[in-house]
Amino acid sequence: MVKSMTGFGREHIVAEGREIIVEIRSVNHRYYEFTSRTPRAYGYLDEKLKSFLKSGISRGKVEVSVSIYNQEGTDAEIELNKSVAKGYLDALRGAADELNLSDDLTLANIMKLPDIFTVVKKTEDEEVIWAQVKGVAQVALDRFVEMRETEGKKMYDDVSSRLDFIEKTVGEIEEHQPSVAKSYSDRLYDKITETLNSVGLDNIDKQRILTEVAIFADKVAIDEETVRLRSHISQFRDLIASDEPVGRKLDFLVQEVNREVNTIGSKANDLTITKKVVDLKAEIEKIREQIQNIE
C-alpha cells in the first residue's frame, strides 16, 4: 500500500538518569532530504540519525529534533583536591600550635574553604548515548511510518475511486466511438461526392471514394489510445497496491495517461466525447495532485 510523504512521530523516555525526546516530521519532497536539531554536545548524532532513518524513509523532507536532558548531578563528578585540603590543614594546625590554640578542626570546617572540591563533567560514552537515542528514534519512526501508512490508505482509496471513474468513462467513449466514426465517414463521403459532382465528375469510381474516405476516417479512430489508456490504468492499480515507494513512477505514468486522453480529445471530433475528455482531465488532475504526496 502506498504511503504519504507527510508524517509525524514522537517518543519520550527517561532512563539511566537521562531524559531523551525524539520527534520526526516530514513534508513533500522529490528526494530524501534530512535536517536535524540536536544539542551542540551531541552533534555526532546527526549523521547516525540520517543513515538510520533512511532505512525507513525513501522520500520526503525529513526534520528530526532530539532533546537530551541529564538529571541534576548525574552528568558530573565531584573531586576532592587532596593537596589543597592538606595544605589548608597543615597551615591551620601550624597556626594553632604557634598561637597555642586547641585543634578543633572538623570536616565541616574544611569543606567551607575555597578550592577544596572541583566539579568535573563526566565524559559520556558516545556509543551508549547513540544506543539510547536509537531506541527512542526507532519508536518515533514506527509511529511516523504508521501515520504515513494511514494517510496513504486514504490516498489509495481516493485514487482508486478516480481510476474507476476513468475506466468507466473510457468504456463509454469506446461504446460511442463507432457511431462517431460512421457519422464522420458518411459526412465525408457526402461532401466528396457533392464536390466532385459540382465540377462535373459524375462518373467517379464510388469504390475509390469509399477507400479514400476510409483512410481519412481512420484518423479519428481512437482504438489504440483507449487500449493504451486501459493498460496505463492497470499499471496504476498495480503500483498503488505495492509496498514499495512508487511516487516517481506514478508521476511518470499519470503524464502518459494524460497524453492518451489529450490525443483522444484531439482525434474524436465529437461533442459527446469532448465532454467526457474534459471530465477525464479533471480526474487526472486530481490524481496528479494526490500522487505529489505519495512516497
C-alpha positions, 0 to 999 in steps of 0.5 A: 500500500502506498504511503504519504510523504507527510508524517509525524512521530514522537517518543519520550523516555527517561532512563539511566538518569537521562531524559531523551525526546525524539520527534520526526516530521516530514513534508513533500519532497522529490528526494530524501532530504534530512535536517536535524536539531540536536544539542551542540554536545551531541552533534555526532548524532546527526549523521547516525540519525540520517543513515538510520532513518533512511532505512525507513524513509525513501522520500520526503523532507525529513526534520528530526529534533532530539532533546537530551536532558541529564538529571541534576548531578548525574552528568558530573563528578565531584573531586576532592583536591587532596593537596589543597585540603592538606595544605589548608590543614597543615597551615591551620594546625601550624597556626594553632600550635604557634598561637597555642590554640586547641585543634578543633578542626572538623570536616565541616570546617574544611569543606567551607574553604575555597578550592577544596572540591572541583566539579568535573563533567563526566565524559559520556560514552558516545556509543551508549548515548547513540544506543539510547537515542536509537531506541527512542528514534526507532519508536518515533519512526514506527509511529511516523511510518504508521501515520504515513501508512494511514494517510496513504490508505486514504490516498489509495482509496481516493485514487482508486475511486478516480481510476474507476471513474476513468475506466468507466468513462473510457468504456463509454467513449469506446461504446460511442466511438463507432457511431462517431466514426460512421457519422464522420465517414458518411459526412465525408463521403457526402461532401466528396461526392457533392464536390466532385459532382459540382465540377462535373465528375459524375462518373467517379469510381464510388469504390475509390471514394469509399477507400479514400474516405476510409483512410481519412476516417481512420484518423479519428479512430481512437482504438489504440489510445483507449487500449493504451489508456486501459493498460496505463490504468492497470499499471496504476492499480498495480503500483498503488497496491505495492509496498514499495515507494512508487511516487516517481513512477506514478508521476511518470505514468499519470503524464502518459495517461494524460497524453492518451486522453489529450490525443483522444480529445484531439482525434474524436471530433465529437461533442459527446466525447469532448465532454467526457475528455474534459471530465477525464482531465479533471480526474487526472488532475486530481490524481496528479495532485494526490500522487505529489504526496505519495512516497 
